[in-house]
């Protein structure tokens, strides 16, 4: 994960400073981060990365096919280079969206970052 993603995420997650993650009652906001790079972003990698932003963020990963399906449903573009071997360094090109979902999964708002 590169610094652009980190700075964009940090700016959006700053609103969560108003939500107390240690409160006994469940927060009305549940921030979810879905990776576009499941080959590198294992659950432990996501947990460590997201802890830098807010303790309440849930990181989701899965199979490449599963991630592709979710991205398609939410109109998120991503592209990983072909022929990458384990341990190789590479960049993942992707769009950056932030969605606000209602209680029943209804999209209440969205914002696309343009860099």
DRENZASE-81579 format. One line per field, with one value per residue: residue number from 0; residue in three letters; chain; x, z negated, y of N, C-alpha, C, O in turn. Coordinates in pm, whole numbers, plus 32768, in hexadecimal, padded with zeros to 4 digits. Example, Ala and Ser with C-alpha at 12.3 -4.5 7.8 and 13.67 -1.06 7.14 Angstrom:
num = 0	1
residuo = ALA	SER
cadena = A	A
n.X = 8527	8505
n.Z = 7CF4	7D3C
n.Y = 7DC7	7F1F
ca.X = 84CE	8557
ca.Z = 7CF4	7D36
ca.Y = 7E3E	7F96
c.X = 8528	850A
c.Z = 7CF4	7CED
c.Y = 7EB6	8003
o.X = 8590	853D
o.Z = 7CB2	7CDC
o.Y = 7EB4	8072
***
This chain:
num = 0	1	2	3	4	5	6	7	8	9	10	11	12	13	14	15	16	17	18	19	20	21	22	23	24	25	26	27	28	29	30	31	32	33	34	35	36	37	38	39	40	41	42	43	44	45	46	47	48	49	50	51	52	53	54	55	56	57	58	59	60	61	62	63	64	65	66	67	68	69	70	71	72	73	74	75	76	77	78	79	80	81	82	83	84	85	86	87	88	89	90	91	92	93	94	95	96	97	98	99	100	101	102	103	104	105	106	107	108	109	110	111	112	113	114
residuo = UNK	UNK	UNK	UNK	UNK	UNK	UNK	UNK	UNK	UNK	UNK	UNK	UNK	UNK	UNK	UNK	UNK	UNK	UNK	UNK	UNK	UNK	UNK	UNK	UNK	UNK	UNK	UNK	UNK	UNK	UNK	UNK	UNK	UNK	UNK	UNK	UNK	UNK	UNK	UNK	UNK	UNK	UNK	UNK	UNK	UNK	UNK	UNK	UNK	UNK	UNK	UNK	UNK	UNK	UNK	UNK	UNK	UNK	UNK	UNK	UNK	UNK	UNK	UNK	UNK	UNK	UNK	UNK	UNK	UNK	UNK	UNK	UNK	UNK	UNK	UNK	UNK	UNK	UNK	UNK	UNK	UNK	UNK	UNK	UNK	UNK	UNK	UNK	UNK	UNK	UNK	UNK	UNK	UNK	UNK	UNK	UNK	UNK	UNK	UNK	UNK	UNK	UNK	UNK	UNK	UNK	UNK	UNK	UNK	UNK	UNK	UNK	UNK	UNK	UNK
cadena = A	A	A	A	A	A	A	A	A	A	A	A	A	A	A	A	A	A	A	A	A	A	A	A	A	A	A	A	A	A	A	A	A	A	A	A	A	A	A	A	A	A	A	A	A	A	A	A	A	A	A	A	A	A	A	A	A	A	A	A	A	A	A	A	A	A	A	A	A	A	A	A	A	A	A	A	A	A	A	A	A	A	A	A	A	A	A	A	A	A	A	A	A	A	A	A	A	A	A	A	A	A	A	A	A	A	A	A	A	A	A	A	A	A	A
n.X = 8055	8039	80B3	7FFA	7EFF	7EFE	7F03	7E13	7D59	7D89	7D2F	7C1A	7BCF	7BF4	7B08	7AA4	7B0A	7A52	79C3	79B8	7A79	7A88	799E	7889	779C	7742	77D6	773B	77B3	7867	798E	7A0C	7B0D	7B67	7C49	7CFB	7DBC	7DDE	7EA7	7F89	7F1F	7ED9	7E03	7E92	7F4E	7EA3	7E27	7EFC	7F4A	7E5C	7E3B	7ED5	7E35	7D2C	7C9C	7BAB	7B7F	7B1C	7BC1	7BAB	7BEA	7C20	7BE6	7C7B	7BB9	7AD0	7B00	7B0A	79FF	7970	79DF	7981	786D	7862	78C5	79DD	7B1B	7C32	7D81	7E6D	7FC2	801B	80B0	813D	8217	822D	82A8	8308	831B	8219	8125	7FCF	7ED9	7DC2	7C73	7BF4	7B03	7A15	7910	77D8	770A	75BC	74F5	747A	751B	7503	757B	75DC	7677	7794	78EE	79E7	7B3E	7C1C	7D4C
n.Z = 8000	8055	8015	8075	8062	7F4F	7EF1	7F5A	7EE5	7DD7	7DCA	7DF3	7D29	7C4B	7BEF	7B4E	7A59	79B6	795D	785A	7832	7755	76D2	762A	76B3	77FF	790A	79E0	7AD3	7BAE	7C26	7D51	7E06	7F3D	7FDD	8116	815F	8125	812D	80A7	7FC7	7EBC	7DAC	7CBA	7D11	7D67	7C72	7BDA	7C7C	7C84	7B7A	7B53	7B91	7B17	7A02	7A2B	7B32	7C20	7CD6	7E12	7EDD	7FDD	80DC	821F	82E7	8251	81E8	82D6	8329	825E	8287	8388	8359	82C4	836C	8376	83F6	8430	8466	8485	84CD	85D1	85B5	84C5	83CE	8294	818E	8233	8276	82B5	8342	8304	83CC	8394	835C	8265	817F	8093	7FD5	7F39	7E8A	7E42	7D34	7D9F	7E6D	7F38	8018	7FA7	7FE9	80AD	8100	81E2	81FB	82AD	8338
n.Y = 7F8B	80D8	8229	82EA	8271	824F	835D	83C2	8314	834D	8457	843B	838A	8421	848D	83CA	83F3	8459	8388	82A6	8193	80EF	80F4	805B	802A	7FD1	8080	8173	8184	80B6	808C	8007	7F71	7F05	7E3D	7E5A	7DB7	7C91	7BD1	7C2D	7CAD	7C25	7BB0	7BED	7CAB	7D79	7DB6	7E1C	7EF8	7F96	7FD5	80B2	8186	8184	80DE	805B	800A	7F1B	7E2D	7D99	7C80	7B8B	7A96	7AD0	7ACF	7AF8	7BF8	7C87	7C6B	7CF9	7DF7	7E2E	7E3D	7F25	7FE3	800B	8031	7F5F	7EEB	7DF4	7DA7	7CBE	7B77	7B85	7B15	7A62	7B31	7BF7	7D56	7E39	7F1D	7F6A	7FDC	80A7	8122	8206	81F4	826A	81FF	8240	8182	8127	809E	7FB7	7F6A	801D	810A	823E	8312	8374	839D	83EA	83DA	84A2	849B
ca.X = 8000	8091	8095	7F83	7E8D	7F04	7EDC	7D85	7D11	7D98	7CD8	7B8E	7BBC	7BFB	7A81	7A88	7B3C	79DC	7988	7A0B	7A79	7A84	7918	7849	7733	7779	77D9	76E2	7808	78C2	79E2	7A3C	7B72	7B73	7CC3	7CFB	7E36	7DD9	7F21	7FE4	7ED8	7E9F	7DC0	7EF1	7F86	7E3B	7E14	7F6D	7F42	7DE8	7E4C	7F15	7DCF	7CC2	7C8F	7B2B	7B71	7B1B	7C04	7B79	7C34	7BE1	7C24	7C80	7B37	7A70	7B1C	7AE0	796D	7947	7A06	7926	77EC	786C	7903	7A68	7B7B	7CB8	7DCF	7EF0	8012	801F	812E	8182	823D	8233	831C	8326	82DE	81C6	80BD	7F47	7E92	7D37	7C2A	7BE2	7A7B	79E7	787F	7790	769B	7557	74E3	7450	7573	74DF	75E3	75AB	76CE	7816	794F	7A57	7BB8	7C5F	7DD4
ca.Z = 8000	8067	7FC5	80A5	8023	7EC0	7ED6	7F78	7E7C	7D5B	7DCC	7DE7	7CA9	7BDE	7BB9	7AEA	79D6	7968	7931	77F4	7849	76D7	7698	7620	7719	7886	794F	7A55	7B4A	7BB6	7C9C	7D91	7E6E	7F8F	802D	81A4	8173	80C6	8130	803F	7F52	7E69	7D37	7C5A	7D4F	7D60	7BE6	7BB5	7CCA	7C5E	7AEF	7B59	7BAD	7AB2	79D0	7A4C	7BC0	7C41	7D56	7E57	7F4F	800F	8158	8287	832A	81F5	81E4	8359	8328	8208	82CB	83F8	8322	8290	83D5	8354	8455	8400	84C4	8455	8541	85EF	85A7	8448	8380	8204	8161	828E	8253	8321	831B	832D	83F7	836A	8336	81D3	815D	8008	7FD6	7EBB	7E9B	7DD9	7CE1	7DED	7EE0	7FA0	8026	7F83	8028	80D9	8129	822A	81F4	832D	8317
ca.Y = 8000	814A	82A0	8330	822E	826E	83E8	83CE	82CB	8399	84CE	8411	8347	8483	84A2	8363	841B	847A	830A	8268	8102	80A4	8102	7FD8	801F	7FCD	8100	817B	817D	8045	80A1	7F8C	7F86	7E8D	7E44	7E38	7D68	7C22	7B81	7C60	7CDE	7BBB	7BE9	7C27	7D23	7DE0	7DDC	7E70	7F74	7FE6	8002	8136	81EB	8184	8054	801F	7FE8	7E8D	7E15	7D22	7C4C	7B11	7A68	7B37	7ACE	7B36	7C88	7CBC	7C70	7D69	7E73	7E42	7E67	7FAE	8035	8029	7FFD	7F3D	7E9D	7DC3	7D7F	7C2F	7B30	7BA5	7A9E	7A7F	7B7C	7C66	7DD5	7E6C	7F7D	7F4B	8053	809A	819A	820E	821D	8262	81F5	8243	8125	8129	8027	7F43	7F5C	807E	816F	82C3	8374	8342	8401	83B2	842A	84B1	84C2
c.X = 8059	805F	8019	7F06	7E8A	7ED6	7E48	7D32	7D15	7D3B	7C46	7B71	7BC1	7B71	7A5F	7ABE	7AC8	7995	79E7	7A09	7A70	79FA	78D4	77DC	7775	776C	7775	7730	7862	7915	7A19	7A9A	7B7D	7BED	7CA7	7D73	7E38	7E56	7F82	7F9C	7E8F	7E55	7E21	7F32	7F21	7E28	7E81	7F67	7ED2	7DEF	7E8D	7EAE	7D67	7CAE	7C0D	7B19	7B79	7B5B	7BD1	7BD2	7BED	7C2B	7C25	7BF9	7ACD	7A82	7AEE	7A48	7939	7968	79A8	789E	77ED	78B6	7991	7AC2	7BFA	7CFD	7E53	7F3F	8011	80AA	817D	819D	8243	82B5	8341	82DE	828F	8161	8036	7F03	7DFF	7CF7	7C17	7B57	7A67	794F	784B	7712	763C	754B	74C2	74A4	7552	7549	75A7	75FC	774D	786E	79C0	7ACC	7BF6	7CE8	7E1A
c.Z = 8000	801A	7FF3	8065	7F8F	7EA3	7EF1	7F0C	7DFA	7D59	7DBB	7D5E	7C35	7BA2	7B4E	7A61	797A	7932	78D0	7804	77C8	7694	7695	7688	77A3	78C9	79C3	7AD8	7B42	7C35	7CD0	7E02	7EBA	7FE8	80BF	81C6	8111	80C5	80C2	7FBE	7F09	7DF4	7CD4	7C90	7D46	7CD1	7BB9	7BFA	7C97	7BCE	7AE9	7B65	7B3F	7A83	79F9	7ADD	7BD3	7CCB	7D93	7ECD	7F7B	8088	81BC	82CC	82D3	81EE	8267	835E	82D5	824D	833E	83C6	82F1	82EF	83B2	83BB	840B	8466	8483	84D0	8554	85D5	8529	83FB	82EC	81DE	81BB	825E	82CC	82E9	834E	8350	83D0	8353	829E	81B9	80C7	800F	7F47	7ED1	7E25	7D95	7D32	7E6C	7F53	7FA3	800D	7FC5	8055	8101	816F	821E	8280	8311	838E
c.Y = 807C	81C4	82EB	82F4	8251	82FD	83FE	838C	8319	8413	84A9	83D5	83A9	849E	843B	8387	8443	83FE	82C7	81D0	80B1	80AD	8079	7FC0	8021	8056	8100	8174	8103	8057	801C	7FB2	7F02	7E9C	7E25	7DE0	7CF2	7BCA	7BAD	7C83	7C6D	7BFB	7C2A	7CA6	7D95	7E11	7E3C	7EF8	7FCE	8018	808C	81A6	81F6	80F3	8010	7FF7	7F51	7E7F	7D94	7CFF	7BCC	7AE0	7ADB	7B41	7B12	7BCD	7CC9	7CCB	7CE5	7DED	7E93	7E76	7EF7	800C	8063	7FE4	7FD3	7EE4	7E75	7D96	7CE7	7BF7	7B4F	7B24	7AC3	7AC6	7BF1	7CE3	7E07	7ECF	7F4D	7FCF	8040	8122	8194	8245	8211	8263	8201	81F1	8131	80A3	7FAA	7F31	7FB9	80EC	81F9	8331	8333	83B7	83B9	8410	842E	84E6	84EA
o.X = 80BA	7FF0	7FD4	7EAE	7E20	7E89	7E05	7CCF	7CB0	7CFE	7BFC	7B06	7B95	7B67	7A06	7AA2	7AD9	7936	7A5B	79A3	7A53	79E5	78E3	77C3	77D4	7704	775E	76F4	78A3	78E7	7A4F	7A7A	7B9A	7BF8	7C48	7D8D	7E8A	7E6C	7FC7	7FD7	7E16	7E66	7E03	7F4B	7F45	7E1B	7E65	7F7B	7EE7	7DAF	7E7E	7ECC	7D4B	7CAF	7C01	7AAE	7BD1	7B2F	7BCD	7BFE	7B87	7CA1	7BDB	7BCA	7A79	7A20	7AB2	7A15	78E0	7915	7983	7864	7787	78DF	79B7	7AB5	7C28	7CBD	7E9E	7F05	8007	810E	81F5	8144	825C	8322	8391	8272	82C0	814A	802E	7EF6	7DC6	7D3B	7C27	7B3A	7AA0	7913	788A	76BB	7667	758E	74EB	7479	7581	756B	754B	75CC	776F	783E	79F3	7ABF	7C02	7CF8	7E90
o.Z = 7FB4	7FE6	7FA0	8036	7F58	7E46	7EA7	7EDD	7DB5	7CF2	7D79	7D26	7BC7	7B2D	7AFD	79FF	7901	78E5	78F1	77E7	77CC	762A	76F3	76B0	77BA	78C1	7A00	7B42	7ADC	7CA2	7C83	7E55	7E7E	8035	80E1	823A	80B5	8065	8087	7F52	7F19	7DDB	7C9E	7C44	7D21	7CB9	7B79	7BBB	7C83	7BAD	7A86	7B47	7B0E	7AD5	79EC	7B02	7B9C	7D2B	7D50	7F17	7F41	809A	81AD	82EA	8306	81ED	8266	8393	8301	824E	8353	8402	82F3	82C7	83CD	83D3	83B3	84B2	8451	8530	84F4	85DD	8524	83EA	82CA	8208	8193	8225	833D	8270	83B8	82FB	83E8	833A	8260	81D9	8085	8048	7EE9	7F20	7DB3	7DB9	7D0C	7ECB	7FC3	7F3B	8053	7FD7	8028	8120	813D	8234	82C1	82D7	8387
o.Y = 8085	81C5	8327	833C	826D	8312	8446	83C5	8326	8431	84F3	83EA	8387	84C4	8452	8341	844E	8409	82B1	8192	8039	8073	802B	7F4E	806C	8097	8098	8161	80EB	8035	7FCC	8008	7E9B	7EFB	7DDF	7DC3	7CF0	7B7F	7B59	7C78	7C5B	7C73	7C95	7D03	7E05	7E89	7EA1	7F60	8045	807C	80D4	821A	8264	8098	7F96	7FC6	7F10	7EC0	7D2C	7D57	7BA7	7AFD	7B3C	7BAF	7B5C	7C18	7D34	7D2E	7D2D	7E49	7F07	7ED0	7F3B	8079	80D4	7F6C	801B	7E9B	7EC9	7D64	7C9B	7C3E	7B35	7AD0	7B37	7A9E	7C47	7CDB	7E00	7ED5	7F0E	8027	7FD6	8186	812B	82B9	81BA	82BF	81D2	8215	8143	8042	7F3C	7EF1	7FA4	8125	8224	83A1	82C5	8424	8355	8489	83C6	8552	850F
***
